[in-house]
Amino acid sequence: MMAEDMAEKKLRGSGGFAIARVTDDEQKMANLGGPELFLAGIGRLDEDRFTKYFCNKCEKEYEGAPALKYESPNEDLGEGVTLVEKGEYKCKTCSATIAQYRKFEAPGQQAPAKAQPKAAEKLAPAQSTVPTAEGFVAIDQLVGMSAYDSEAMLVGKVEKIGLHRVGGNAQISLKIASESGTKDVDWNGISKIGDIILLSSAGKAVAAKCASCGYQNEAGALFCEECGSKL
């Protein structure tokens, strides 16, 4: 009877994809931005829900489910966010990763949106706000939040929020700091905002600032539009 409420869907991962039966709610979870569905958004599925999977490394399709290894670290990531489970789907033939997922938990995650305006009242009335799944949050509250990519992997923490010029227009950009350095992500690259920031699969990093003159170039530029230096 439960099977009647499920539909067979293609769920993408970083190293391939799987075909599995999922519910409507799971489809919503798998939609991390854009038309594609991702295993990372759902997490752990029972083996009998899979019909087949494709491994990019083997360049081959296999019947049944990929292997799944998972653990529950209950790791405190800061900002009140706890990593409660992490797992990895692997090819049963070559052990290459098909997809990874992370499950997070935060205090008051299911709290109603009413509680948010009280905190917002303490901020300057002119603060810019951005939509979340349940209401609004002041844009400067994003600073310090953890950002994760569409595969639910940690990208880094938001260090600054500002504007950059693209084709004469100003766009909001987030500077995300990680151990490997910093990168800018434009506003359109954000899928969801809650206790963490989730970047969409279609999101693109904005080209780095010119090291010579500091000019912020358009995404994909190879040379600085201001001074001509190579980026």
Helices and strands as residue ranges (DSSP letters): G 2-5, E 7-13, E 16-22, H 24-30, H 39-42, G 47-49, E 50-55, E 60-63, E 67-71, E 75-78, E 81-90, E 97-105, H 115-121, E 129-131, E 136-138, G 139-142, E 146-148, E 154-166, E 169-178, E 181-186, G 187-189, E 190-193, E 197-199, E 205-206
